[in-house]
Amino acid sequence: MLINQDFSVDRTKYIGGSDIGAILGLSKFRSPLEVWMEKTGKEIKQKDSLPLRFGSFAEEFVASEYARSTGFELLHDQSAFIHPIHPMFCAHLDRLVLGDGLNCAPTKILECKTANPFTSGDWGEIGSDEVPMTYLCQVAWYQAITSIGQADLAVLFGNNDFRIYAIARDLELEELIVQKALHFWNEYVLKDIPPPLQNEADCHTRFSKGNGAKSVEARLETIDLAKRLHHLNSEIDVREEEISLIKQHFMNQMQEAETLTYQGKIIATWRAPKLSFRLDSKQLELDHPTLAINYKIPVQNSRRLVVKPLS
């Protein structure tokens, strides 16, 4: 079903294609907890980076390159597609590929991506469906919602490697994804219960504020883990000391030399980096105290976990 309502204004009302990889635990950029916080209206840091901005900017170029390479006509429909059974499942498609003839009905979904050239090993043969799992699930999500059986994923690696991958509809995968999304929505979003935490970053996000008046009693398995942690830390200390001694050996051999070679090949360098500049805030406060105070902002540091040695 196609509707004209702009769901992009409030992402808390639906699960979209960019959410499904994170919900399944496949995304390198978002965790299920971050999706849950967004859908339940909780405060979360908005992620913004050069690769994300470039990917959005380059979508038009990738689509036009696909059209040039294939000869297909594309439709940029920015409306929202809604799942026929589950109205909280939504799809915003990059492009629709139009067929030939008088009807010119959409025959394919086109998903546009940019990728780091160093990740090209994560992709299979051109023309296959061997794409990263998070992208495969995103396309399957769109196919489940639109019932369009074929999809092409066009990807630009760097600025000189353009590829097209073909993805046919997989009903079993679609059913699995839909069931996982239903579980996430019903058990976590609607009940306002956070999903299981995946990593340390999730712990910092979920429990960012501490309560100095609160204390909890450690469980026995926690005591065992504390002992294990200190054992691992002691191993790290030993390794770091060994690393330091090896570095000292290099430095003593090189002395004033900036390059160490072996049989004509450079095996080490010891150079000063280029000169950098930083603001001397202390001197600024001394010279211009009234000016400096206007540029001070409070910074809330993250909570720091310290596990004390057990006697």
DRENTIKE-870932 format. One record per residue (C-alpha): x, y, z; residue in one letter. Coordinates in nm, 4 decimals, always signed. Layout:
N
     east    north       up residuo
        X        Y        Z       a
...
//
This chain:
311
     east    north       up residuo
  +0.0000  +0.0000  +0.0000       m
  +0.1300  +0.3420  -0.0941       l
  +0.0482  +0.6473  +0.1120       i
  +0.1578  +1.0080  +0.0912       n
  +0.1989  +1.0688  +0.4652       q
  +0.5539  +1.1780  +0.5446       d
  +0.6665  +0.9228  +0.8016       f
  +1.0215  +1.0583  +0.7880       s
  +0.9140  +1.3470  +1.0110       v
  +0.8545  +1.1153  +1.3080       d
  +1.0520  +0.7916  +1.2936       r
  +0.9013  +0.6727  +1.6238       t
  +0.5823  +0.5621  +1.4474       k
  +0.7279  +0.2910  +1.2248       y
  +1.0120  +0.0472  +1.1526       i
  +1.1902  +0.1308  +0.8289       g
  +1.4462  -0.0320  +0.6058       g
  +1.7365  +0.1451  +0.7731       s
  +1.6239  +0.0004  +1.1086       d
  +1.5919  -0.3662  +1.0218       i
  +1.9647  -0.4468  +1.0016       g
  +2.0194  -0.2944  +1.3457       a
  +1.7199  -0.4788  +1.4931       i
  +1.8681  -0.8057  +1.3663       l
  +2.2065  -0.7194  +1.5189       g
  +2.3764  -0.6949  +1.1788       l
  +2.4565  -0.3246  +1.1620       s
  +2.8038  -0.1859  +1.2306       k
  +2.6580  +0.1568  +1.2976       f
  +2.3521  +0.1045  +1.5225       r
  +2.2456  -0.1431  +1.7888       s
  +1.8947  -0.2713  +1.8686       p
  +1.9019  -0.0524  +2.1808       l
  +1.9538  +0.2635  +1.9739       e
  +1.6585  +0.1726  +1.7525       v
  +1.4469  +0.1059  +2.0631       w
  +1.5405  +0.4414  +2.2138       m
  +1.4468  +0.6178  +1.8917       e
  +1.1116  +0.4394  +1.8614       k
  +1.0211  +0.5032  +2.2253       t
  +1.1102  +0.8717  +2.2020       g
  +1.4079  +0.8622  +2.4360       k
  +1.7010  +1.0969  +2.4052       e
  +1.9727  +0.9638  +2.1797       i
  +2.2727  +1.1211  +2.0141       k
  +2.2106  +1.1785  +1.6452       q
  +2.4864  +1.0141  +1.4454       k
  +2.6439  +1.2297  +1.1815       d
  +2.9600  +1.1533  +0.9898       s
  +3.1229  +1.2311  +0.6582       l
  +3.0523  +0.8795  +0.5155       p
  +2.6837  +0.9088  +0.6101       l
  +2.6537  +1.2545  +0.4560       r
  +2.8406  +1.1452  +0.1444       f
  +2.6201  +0.8386  +0.1045       g
  +2.3097  +1.0561  +0.1103       s
  +2.4657  +1.3076  -0.1292       f
  +2.5886  +1.0387  -0.3712       a
  +2.2532  +0.8582  -0.3988       e
  +2.1546  +1.0679  -0.7011       e
  +2.4844  +0.9923  -0.8779       f
  +2.4622  +0.6169  -0.8087       v
  +2.1042  +0.6123  -0.9411       a
  +2.1995  +0.8027  -1.2569       s
  +2.4991  +0.5747  -1.3138       e
  +2.2682  +0.2734  -1.2812       y
  +2.0292  +0.4229  -1.5376       a
  +2.3203  +0.4960  -1.7733       r
  +2.4614  +0.1436  -1.7337       s
  +2.1330  -0.0441  -1.7771       t
  +1.9244  +0.1856  -1.9935       g
  +1.6329  +0.1521  -1.7507       f
  +1.4102  +0.4446  -1.6628       e
  +1.3836  +0.5227  -1.2934       l
  +1.1096  +0.6686  -1.0780       l
  +1.2015  +0.8644  -0.7642       h
  +0.8879  +0.8245  -0.5546       d
  +0.9408  +0.9658  -0.2055       q
  +0.6089  +0.8411  -0.0713       s
  +0.5917  +0.5810  +0.2028       a
  +0.5065  +0.2190  +0.1290       f
  +0.3211  +0.0462  +0.4130       i
  +0.3035  -0.3276  +0.4795       h
  -0.0423  -0.4629  +0.3874       p
  -0.0877  -0.6315  +0.7282       i
  +0.1427  -0.4477  +0.9668       h
  +0.0935  -0.0690  +0.9355       p
  +0.3989  +0.0082  +1.1509       m
  +0.6272  -0.1455  +0.8866       f
  +0.7317  +0.1133  +0.6320       c
  +0.9586  +0.1469  +0.3288       a
  +1.1141  +0.4509  +0.1661       h
  +1.2679  +0.3356  -0.1610       l
  +1.5675  +0.4964  -0.3264       d
  +1.4239  +0.4370  -0.6746       r
  +1.1794  +0.2204  -0.8664       l
  +1.2873  +0.0651  -1.1961       v
  +1.0194  +0.1040  -1.4626       l
  +0.9361  -0.1595  -1.7216       g
  +0.8886  -0.1215  -2.0945       d
  +0.5633  -0.0684  -2.2818       g
  +0.2620  +0.1502  -2.2295       l
  +0.2061  +0.0471  -1.8698       n
  +0.5595  +0.1218  -1.7472       c
  +0.4779  -0.0329  -1.4096       a
  +0.7688  -0.0766  -1.1652       p
  +0.9463  -0.4071  -1.2180       t
  +1.2320  -0.3706  -0.9702       k
  +1.3445  -0.1910  -0.6575       i
  +1.6731  -0.0042  -0.6815       l
  +1.8781  +0.0436  -0.3662       e
  +2.1777  +0.2778  -0.3946       c
  +2.4890  +0.2454  -0.1776       k
  +2.8403  +0.3809  -0.1443       t
  +3.1152  +0.1764  +0.0192       a
  +3.4768  +0.1985  +0.1220       n
  +3.6999  +0.0254  -0.1372       p
  +3.8686  -0.1680  +0.1452       f
  +3.5363  -0.3438  +0.2157       t
  +3.4974  -0.4786  -0.1391       s
  +3.5972  -0.8223  -0.0095       g
  +3.2647  -0.8365  +0.1756       d
  +3.0861  -0.8389  -0.1614       w
  +3.0631  -1.1293  -0.4065       g
  +3.0598  -1.1544  -0.7841       e
  +2.8970  -0.8701  -0.9752       i
  +2.5416  -0.9628  -1.0685       g
  +2.5024  -1.2059  -0.7780       s
  +2.3100  -1.1532  -0.4553       d
  +2.6283  -1.1813  -0.2461       e
  +2.6021  -0.8513  -0.0591       v
  +2.6530  -0.7723  +0.3117       p
  +2.3758  -0.9305  +0.5176       m
  +2.2459  -0.6018  +0.6537       t
  +2.1862  -0.4765  +0.2975       y
  +2.0323  -0.8068  +0.1891       l
  +1.7855  -0.7848  +0.4784       c
  +1.7083  -0.4222  +0.3977       q
  +1.6183  -0.5152  +0.0401       v
  +1.4165  -0.8160  +0.1597       a
  +1.2282  -0.5780  +0.3912       w
  +1.1352  -0.3599  +0.0952       y
  +1.0292  -0.6628  -0.1083       q
  +0.8116  -0.7902  +0.1767       a
  +0.6321  -0.4555  +0.1956       i
  +0.5939  -0.3852  -0.1770       t
  +0.5661  -0.7456  -0.3074       s
  +0.8064  -0.6495  -0.5866       i
  +0.9963  -0.9672  -0.6683       g
  +1.3204  -0.8300  -0.8082       q
  +1.5663  -0.5738  -0.6765       a
  +1.8992  -0.4355  -0.7878       d
  +2.1558  -0.3019  -0.5458       l
  +2.3926  -0.0519  -0.7083       a
  +2.7078  +0.0295  -0.5143       v
  +2.9964  +0.2676  -0.5770       l
  +3.3302  +0.1789  -0.4163       f
  +3.5426  +0.4919  -0.3884       g
  +3.5162  +0.6787  -0.7151       n
  +3.6050  +0.4174  -0.9765       n
  +3.4395  +0.0841  -0.8974       d
  +3.0677  +0.0690  -0.9790       f
  +2.8800  -0.2604  -0.9413       r
  +2.5241  -0.3880  -0.9678       i
  +2.3967  -0.6854  -0.7682       y
  +2.0676  -0.8655  -0.8396       a
  +1.8472  -0.9839  -0.5521       i
  +1.5465  -1.2090  -0.6107       a
  +1.2670  -1.2324  -0.3606       r
  +1.3225  -1.4819  -0.0776       d
  +0.9942  -1.5499  +0.1015       l
  +1.1562  -1.7460  +0.3852       e
  +1.3961  -1.4625  +0.4597       l
  +1.1114  -1.2118  +0.4442       e
  +0.9056  -1.4124  +0.6917       e
  +1.1993  -1.4400  +0.9313       l
  +1.2650  -1.0647  +0.9140       i
  +0.8980  -0.9759  +0.9608       v
  +0.8709  -1.2049  +1.2655       q
  +1.1847  -1.0555  +1.4207       k
  +1.0519  -0.7048  +1.3596       a
  +0.7136  -0.7973  +1.5099       l
  +0.8835  -0.9361  +1.8193       h
  +1.0930  -0.6218  +1.8531       f
  +0.7919  -0.3932  +1.8144       w
  +0.5535  -0.5866  +2.0394       n
  +0.7933  -0.6956  +2.3133       e
  +1.0241  -0.3960  +2.3354       y
  +0.8738  -0.0856  +2.1743       v
  +0.5099  -0.1225  +2.2811       l
  +0.6021  -0.2510  +2.6279       k
  +0.8761  +0.0113  +2.6644       d
  +1.1237  -0.2590  +2.7676       i
  +1.4808  -0.2284  +2.6332       p
  +1.6197  -0.5134  +2.4224       p
  +1.9256  -0.7041  +2.5473       p
  +2.2370  -0.4874  +2.5467       l
  +2.4979  -0.5792  +2.2857       q
  +2.8192  -0.4050  +2.3917       n
  +2.9844  -0.1537  +2.6278       e
  +2.8531  +0.1375  +2.4208       a
  +2.4987  +0.0119  +2.4849       d
  +2.5676  +0.0070  +2.8603       c
  +2.6910  +0.3669  +2.8493       h
  +2.3865  +0.4670  +2.6443       t
  +2.1328  +0.2843  +2.8604       r
  +2.2814  +0.3804  +3.1987       f
  +2.4410  +0.7161  +3.1199       s
  +2.3397  +0.8732  +3.4523       k
  +2.4461  +0.7339  +3.7856       g
  +2.2903  +0.7558  +4.1320       n
  +2.5537  +0.8211  +4.3972       g
  +2.3169  +0.7146  +4.6741       a
  +2.2553  +0.3694  +4.5248       k
  +2.4620  +0.0546  +4.5832       s
  +2.4063  -0.3090  +4.4829       v
  +2.5459  -0.6346  +4.6209       e
  +2.7666  -0.8305  +4.3806       a
  +2.6648  -1.1823  +4.2794       r
  +2.9118  -1.4700  +4.3163       l
  +2.9704  -1.4951  +3.9419       e
  +3.0539  -1.1242  +3.9405       t
  +3.3280  -1.1845  +4.1986       i
  +3.4735  -1.4581  +3.9763       d
  +3.4647  -1.2219  +3.6793       l
  +3.6337  -0.9478  +3.8817       a
  +3.9220  -1.1848  +3.9594       k
  +3.9415  -1.2832  +3.5929       r
  +3.9428  -0.9160  +3.4895       l
  +4.2367  -0.8321  +3.7155       h
  +4.4237  -1.1373  +3.5864       h
  +4.3725  -1.0203  +3.2284       l
  +4.4783  -0.6669  +3.3213       n
  +4.7995  -0.8016  +3.4749       s
  +4.8700  -0.9872  +3.1490       e
  +4.8159  -0.6635  +2.9582       i
  +5.0656  -0.4872  +3.1868       d
  +5.3260  -0.7573  +3.1173       v
  +5.2697  -0.7355  +2.7418       r
  +5.2867  -0.3561  +2.7457       e
  +5.6180  -0.3717  +2.9347       e
  +5.7551  -0.6170  +2.6765       e
  +5.6354  -0.3925  +2.3927       i
  +5.8046  -0.0947  +2.5574       s
  +6.1361  -0.2833  +2.5833       l
  +6.1204  -0.3787  +2.2152       i
  +6.0515  -0.0171  +2.1198       k
  +6.3493  +0.0925  +2.3313       q
  +6.5672  -0.1513  +2.1362       h
  +6.4573  +0.0091  +1.8076       f
  +6.5151  +0.3606  +1.9407       m
  +6.8608  +0.2781  +2.0791       n
  +6.9660  +0.1322  +1.7446       q
  +6.8223  +0.4196  +1.5391       m
  +6.9311  +0.7045  +1.7702       q
  +6.9147  +1.0241  +1.5541       e
  +6.8262  +0.8293  +1.2375       a
  +6.4658  +0.8578  +1.1233       e
  +6.4649  +0.5408  +0.9116       t
  +6.5592  +0.1797  +0.9853       l
  +6.6150  -0.0486  +0.6861       t
  +6.6828  -0.4160  +0.6223       y
  +6.8128  -0.5343  +0.2852       q
  +6.6918  -0.2150  +0.1206       g
  +6.3417  -0.2211  +0.2735       k
  +6.2169  +0.0227  +0.5359       i
  +6.1110  -0.1662  +0.8487       i
  +6.0666  +0.1282  +1.0875       a
  +6.0554  +0.5059  +1.0974       t
  +6.0950  +0.7430  +1.3917       w
  +5.9894  +1.0902  +1.2913       r
  +5.8206  +1.3858  +1.4519       a
  +5.4705  +1.4481  +1.3140       p
  +5.3855  +1.7710  +1.1376       k
  +5.3495  +2.0745  +1.3599       l
  +4.9965  +2.1078  +1.4961       s
  +4.8247  +2.3900  +1.6769       f
  +4.5822  +2.3983  +1.9672       r
  +4.4123  +2.6718  +2.1619       l
  +4.5947  +2.7618  +2.4831       d
  +4.2807  +2.7994  +2.6939       s
  +4.4702  +2.8711  +3.0173       k
  +4.6610  +3.1593  +2.8599       q
  +4.3406  +3.2885  +2.7035       l
  +4.1758  +3.2954  +3.0474       e
  +4.4734  +3.4854  +3.1905       l
  +4.4901  +3.7434  +2.9102       d
  +4.1182  +3.7827  +2.8372       h
  +3.9135  +3.6424  +3.1298       p
  +3.5886  +3.8173  +3.0348       t
  +3.6147  +3.6938  +2.6769       l
  +3.7071  +3.3356  +2.7704       a
  +3.4092  +3.2887  +3.0012       i
  +3.1723  +3.3358  +2.7058       n
  +3.3166  +3.0265  +2.5393       y
  +3.2981  +2.7889  +2.8350       k
  +3.0388  +2.5144  +2.8141       i
  +2.9647  +2.2385  +3.0657       p
  +3.0724  +1.8919  +2.9527       v
  +2.9108  +1.5828  +3.0998       q
  +3.1727  +1.3067  +3.0949       n
  +3.0757  +0.9431  +3.0607       s
  +3.0614  +0.7229  +3.3672       r
  +3.3916  +0.5416  +3.4290       r
  +3.3917  +0.1817  +3.5468       l
  +3.6631  +0.1018  +3.8040       v
  +3.6857  -0.2573  +3.9333       v
  +3.8926  -0.2633  +4.2525       k
  +4.1322  -0.5498  +4.3383       p
  +3.9852  -0.8080  +4.5752       l
  +4.1769  -0.8760  +4.8942       s
//
